[in-house]
């Protein structure tokens, strides 16, 4: 009875006839053709991954900013954005693993959540977080540096597009400072002044053939007109090429061998006048390795932790963005000493930028 009914249905539908079979075959061919037509090219697939990454940052920034705005009373809120990029390092690539370790150290409970200037990190008007740009996932899809750098830039702009959020970026190697500063400058519509605290100038035109090397971000920044004034503090490993580059771009370099002579000046910096604000970039290896051994490039004879905080806490100007880079968890002590140092830098930068 059931078979008879099926046969009758096939007969009425014309599927039992040659014409019906041809029609069915045609429909199947069209379906296969459509399926083939929607197969993405590699470039299209990569673009979708980039768009998904930016969508995540956009929606998280919007959500976090809404929470801040509902509380009211905030002009600027520090917003952590992780950029776990380490492949542009010339030696070790461990900085790619640092954003989660810094976050863990910030909230580990071994210290309270109050900054030295009395701000409470648990207050969303002081500090919020939109997670990480998925660098490794994008690289796994074959996305190269040019697109990665633009994605970082666009992510920073999405954060800034949700006032009162301002980017506090967790590196990653120092190559990320170029796309971050570019994002800040493009969003604000003009150059910023930069306070760069580091053992190295990171201003090679290119290093080991890499245009986006972690040894070259400030060359890219200055070439692009994203900074008017660049002040570098803590330097103690400078090649002649980098001295020449600094002269070319009008960079103010303060070397550790002369630090004591310049201490008072560096603890009373006035920046940002006539430009869009001040950006602070701190490479953890600016510190003497006695304070921060967990870095890829250890350079003895560096700044004390208090020296760095004094410079940051006393700088005059509107802080519009900042980063902490080059912490390498793979070289840290067993008890995570450098993670705590990096976390403390983030906490105090947060306090400086939030208002």
C-alpha positions as CSV (number, residue, x, y, z in Angstrom):
1,X,0.0,0.0,0.0
2,X,2.8,2.4,0.9
3,X,4.8,1.5,-2.2
4,X,1.7,2.0,-4.3
5,X,1.2,5.5,-2.8
6,X,4.9,6.4,-3.5
7,X,4.6,5.2,-7.1
8,X,1.4,7.2,-7.5
9,X,3.1,10.3,-6.1
10,X,6.2,9.9,-8.4
11,X,3.9,9.4,-11.4
12,X,1.9,12.6,-10.6
13,X,5.1,14.5,-10.1
14,X,6.4,13.2,-13.4
15,X,9.4,11.7,-11.7
16,X,8.8,8.3,-13.1
17,X,9.1,9.6,-16.7
18,X,12.2,10.4,-18.6
19,X,11.3,14.1,-18.6
20,X,10.9,14.0,-14.8
21,X,14.3,12.4,-14.4
22,X,15.9,15.0,-16.6
23,X,14.3,17.7,-14.6
24,X,15.5,16.2,-11.4
25,X,19.0,15.9,-12.8
26,X,19.0,19.6,-13.8
27,X,17.9,20.7,-10.4
28,X,20.7,18.6,-8.8
29,X,23.2,20.1,-11.2
30,X,22.1,23.6,-10.3
31,X,22.4,22.9,-6.6
32,X,26.0,21.6,-7.1
33,X,26.8,24.6,-9.2
34,X,25.5,27.0,-6.5
35,X,27.5,25.2,-3.8
36,X,30.6,25.6,-5.9
37,X,29.9,29.3,-6.4
38,X,29.8,30.0,-2.7
39,X,33.2,28.4,-2.0
40,X,35.4,31.3,-0.7
41,X,38.7,32.2,-2.1
42,X,41.5,32.2,0.5
43,X,41.6,36.0,0.4
44,X,37.8,36.2,0.9
45,X,38.1,33.8,3.8
46,X,40.9,35.8,5.4
47,X,38.8,39.0,5.0
48,X,35.9,37.3,6.9
49,X,38.3,36.3,9.7
50,X,39.4,40.0,10.0
51,X,35.9,41.2,9.9
52,X,34.9,38.8,12.7
53,X,37.9,39.9,14.8
54,X,36.9,43.6,14.4
55,X,33.2,42.8,15.1
56,X,34.2,41.2,18.4
57,X,36.3,44.2,19.5
58,X,33.5,46.6,18.3
59,X,30.8,44.8,20.3
60,X,32.9,44.3,23.4
61,X,34.0,48.0,23.4
62,X,30.3,49.1,22.9
63,X,29.2,46.9,25.8
64,X,32.0,48.0,28.2
65,X,31.6,51.7,27.3
66,X,27.8,51.4,27.9
67,X,28.6,50.1,31.5
68,X,31.0,53.0,32.0
69,X,28.6,55.7,30.7
70,X,25.8,54.4,32.9
71,X,27.9,54.9,36.0
72,X,28.7,58.5,34.8
73,X,31.4,60.9,35.8
74,X,34.2,59.5,33.6
75,X,36.1,61.6,31.1
76,X,38.7,58.9,30.2
77,X,38.6,55.2,31.1
78,X,41.6,52.9,30.5
79,X,40.6,50.0,28.3
80,X,42.9,47.0,28.1
81,X,43.4,45.5,24.6
82,X,45.7,42.6,24.3
83,X,47.9,42.2,21.1
84,X,49.6,38.8,21.5
85,X,52.1,39.2,18.6
86,X,55.6,38.0,19.0
87,X,56.8,36.8,15.5
88,X,58.5,40.2,14.7
89,X,61.0,39.7,17.5
90,X,64.5,39.3,16.4
91,X,65.5,36.8,19.1
92,X,62.8,35.2,21.2
93,X,59.1,35.2,20.5
94,X,57.8,34.7,24.0
95,X,56.1,38.2,24.3
96,X,53.2,36.7,22.3
97,X,52.2,34.9,25.5
98,X,52.3,37.9,27.8
99,X,48.7,39.5,27.8
100,X,47.0,36.7,29.8
101,X,49.9,36.6,32.2
102,X,49.7,40.3,32.8
103,X,46.0,40.1,33.4
104,X,46.5,37.2,35.8
105,X,49.0,39.2,37.8
106,X,46.8,42.3,37.9
107,X,44.0,40.3,39.6
108,X,46.0,37.6,41.4
109,X,45.1,38.9,44.9
110,X,48.7,39.2,46.1
111,X,48.2,43.0,46.2
112,X,45.1,45.1,46.5
113,X,43.3,46.7,43.5
114,X,44.2,50.3,44.5
115,X,46.8,52.3,42.6
116,X,49.4,54.4,44.2
117,X,47.4,57.5,43.4
118,X,44.3,56.0,45.1
119,X,42.2,54.8,42.1
120,X,40.3,51.6,42.3
121,X,40.8,49.2,39.5
122,X,37.6,47.4,40.2
123,X,35.7,50.6,39.2
124,X,34.8,50.2,35.5
125,X,35.2,53.9,35.1
126,X,38.9,53.4,35.8
127,X,39.7,50.1,34.0
128,X,37.8,47.9,31.6
129,X,38.9,45.2,29.2
130,X,37.9,44.1,25.7
131,X,40.1,41.0,25.4
132,X,42.7,40.3,22.7
133,X,43.0,40.8,19.0
134,X,43.2,37.2,17.8
135,X,46.6,37.5,16.2
136,X,47.6,33.8,16.2
137,X,44.3,32.7,14.7
138,X,44.7,35.2,11.9
139,X,48.2,34.2,11.3
140,X,47.0,30.6,11.2
141,X,44.8,31.6,8.3
142,X,47.8,32.9,6.3
143,X,47.2,36.6,7.1
144,X,50.4,38.6,6.7
145,X,51.8,41.5,8.6
146,X,50.3,44.2,6.4
147,X,46.8,43.1,7.2
148,X,47.6,42.3,10.8
149,X,49.0,45.8,11.4
150,X,45.9,47.4,9.8
151,X,43.6,45.1,11.9
152,X,45.4,46.3,15.1
153,X,45.1,49.9,14.0
154,X,41.4,49.4,13.3
155,X,40.8,47.7,16.6
156,X,42.4,50.6,18.5
157,X,40.1,53.0,16.6
158,X,37.0,50.9,17.5
159,X,37.9,51.2,21.2
160,X,38.4,55.0,20.9
161,X,35.1,55.2,19.0
162,X,33.3,54.3,22.3
163,X,34.0,57.3,24.6
164,X,35.3,57.5,27.3
165,X,37.4,54.4,26.4
166,X,41.2,54.9,25.7
167,X,43.5,52.1,24.7
168,X,45.9,50.6,27.2
169,X,47.5,47.9,25.1
170,X,49.2,44.8,26.3
171,X,52.0,43.5,24.0
172,X,53.3,41.5,22.5
173,X,56.6,42.6,21.0
174,X,57.4,46.3,20.3
175,X,56.3,46.1,16.7
176,X,52.7,46.6,17.9
177,X,53.4,50.2,18.9
178,X,53.4,51.3,15.3
179,X,49.8,50.2,14.4
180,X,48.5,51.3,17.9
181,X,50.0,54.8,17.6
182,X,48.8,55.0,14.0
183,X,45.3,54.1,15.2
184,X,45.4,56.8,17.9
185,X,46.7,59.4,15.5
186,X,44.2,58.5,12.8
187,X,41.3,58.6,15.2
188,X,42.2,61.9,16.7
189,X,43.1,63.4,13.3
190,X,46.7,64.4,14.0
191,X,50.0,63.6,15.6
192,X,50.7,62.9,19.3
193,X,53.8,63.4,21.5
194,X,55.4,60.1,22.5
195,X,57.2,59.2,25.7
196,X,59.1,56.0,25.0
197,X,60.9,54.3,27.9
198,X,63.2,51.5,26.7
199,X,66.7,50.1,26.6
200,X,66.7,50.3,22.8
201,X,65.6,53.1,20.4
202,X,63.8,50.7,18.1
203,X,64.1,53.1,15.2
204,X,66.0,51.0,12.6
205,X,64.7,51.6,9.1
206,X,64.3,47.8,8.9
207,X,66.0,45.0,10.9
208,X,67.1,41.7,9.4
209,X,65.0,42.6,6.4
210,X,61.8,43.1,8.4
211,X,59.9,46.3,7.7
212,X,57.7,45.6,10.8
213,X,60.5,44.4,13.1
214,X,60.2,45.1,16.8
215,X,63.4,47.1,16.3
216,X,61.7,49.4,13.8
217,X,58.3,50.7,15.1
218,X,59.4,54.2,15.8
219,X,60.8,54.6,12.3
220,X,57.3,53.7,10.9
221,X,55.6,56.1,13.4
222,X,57.8,59.0,12.5
223,X,57.7,58.3,8.7
224,X,53.9,58.3,8.9
225,X,53.7,61.6,10.7
226,X,51.9,60.1,13.6
227,X,54.1,61.8,16.2
228,X,55.5,65.3,16.4
229,X,57.8,64.8,19.3
230,X,59.5,61.5,20.4
231,X,61.3,61.4,23.7
232,X,63.3,58.2,24.4
233,X,64.4,57.4,28.0
234,X,66.5,54.6,29.5
235,X,68.6,53.9,26.4
236,X,71.8,51.9,26.8
237,X,72.1,49.9,23.5
238,X,72.3,52.2,20.5
239,X,74.0,51.5,17.2
240,X,75.3,54.3,14.9
241,X,72.4,53.6,12.4
242,X,69.9,54.3,15.2
243,X,71.7,57.5,16.2
244,X,71.5,58.6,12.6
245,X,67.8,57.7,12.4
246,X,67.2,59.7,15.6
247,X,68.9,62.7,14.2
248,X,66.9,62.4,10.9
249,X,63.6,62.4,12.8
250,X,64.6,64.9,15.5
251,X,64.2,62.3,18.3
252,X,65.3,63.4,21.9
253,X,67.4,60.5,23.3
254,X,68.3,60.3,27.0
255,X,70.9,57.6,27.6
256,X,71.3,55.8,30.9
257,X,75.0,56.9,31.1
258,X,73.7,60.5,31.5
259,X,70.4,59.7,33.4
260,X,71.4,61.3,36.7
261,X,72.1,64.6,34.9
262,X,68.7,64.6,33.3
263,X,66.7,63.1,36.2
264,X,65.0,66.3,37.3
265,X,64.0,67.3,33.7
266,X,62.6,63.8,33.0
267,X,60.5,63.9,36.1
268,X,58.9,67.2,35.0
269,X,58.0,66.6,31.3
270,X,55.4,68.8,29.7
271,X,54.1,67.1,26.6
272,X,51.1,67.3,24.2
273,X,50.8,71.0,23.8
274,X,49.7,71.8,20.2
275,X,49.1,68.2,19.3
276,X,46.3,65.6,20.0
277,X,47.7,64.3,23.2
278,X,50.4,62.1,24.8
279,X,51.2,58.5,24.1
280,X,53.4,56.4,26.5
281,X,55.2,53.3,25.4
282,X,57.0,51.2,28.0
283,X,59.3,48.3,27.0
284,X,59.8,46.2,30.1
285,X,63.5,45.9,29.3
286,X,63.9,49.6,30.2
287,X,64.2,48.3,33.7
288,X,67.4,46.9,35.0
289,X,67.2,43.1,34.8
290,X,67.5,43.0,38.6
291,X,63.8,44.2,38.6
292,X,62.6,42.5,35.4
293,X,64.5,39.5,34.3
294,X,61.7,38.2,32.1
295,X,62.5,39.9,28.9
296,X,64.0,38.7,25.6
297,X,66.9,41.2,25.5
298,X,68.5,41.6,28.8
299,X,70.5,44.9,29.1
300,X,72.2,45.5,32.5
301,X,72.5,49.1,33.8
302,X,68.8,50.1,33.4
303,X,66.3,52.1,35.3
304,X,64.9,51.3,38.7
305,X,61.2,50.6,38.9
306,X,60.7,53.8,41.0
307,X,62.6,55.8,38.3
308,X,60.0,54.7,35.7
309,X,57.0,55.4,37.9
310,X,58.3,58.8,38.8
311,X,58.6,59.7,35.1
312,X,55.2,58.4,34.3
313,X,53.4,59.8,37.3
314,X,54.8,63.3,36.9
315,X,54.5,63.8,33.1
316,X,52.1,66.7,32.3
317,X,49.7,66.2,29.4
318,X,46.6,64.4,28.3
319,X,47.4,60.7,28.0
320,X,45.4,59.4,25.0
321,X,46.9,55.9,24.8
322,X,49.7,53.7,26.1
323,X,51.3,50.3,25.8
324,X,53.4,47.9,27.9
325,X,55.5,45.5,25.7
326,X,58.3,42.9,25.5
327,X,57.5,41.1,28.7
328,X,58.5,37.5,28.0
329,X,56.9,35.0,30.3
330,X,59.2,32.2,29.0
331,X,62.1,33.9,30.7
332,X,60.4,35.0,33.9
333,X,61.3,33.7,37.3
334,X,59.3,30.8,38.8
335,X,57.3,33.1,41.0
336,X,56.4,35.4,38.1
337,X,58.4,38.4,39.3
338,X,58.4,40.2,35.9
339,X,54.7,39.5,35.4
340,X,54.0,41.4,38.6
341,X,56.3,44.2,37.4
342,X,54.5,44.5,34.1
343,X,51.1,44.4,35.9
344,X,52.2,47.2,38.2
345,X,53.2,49.3,35.2
346,X,49.8,48.7,33.7
347,X,48.0,49.6,36.9
348,X,49.9,52.9,37.2
349,X,49.4,53.8,33.5
350,X,45.8,53.1,34.0
351,X,45.7,55.5,36.9
352,X,47.5,58.1,34.9
353,X,45.2,57.9,31.9
354,X,41.8,57.5,33.6
355,X,40.0,60.6,34.9
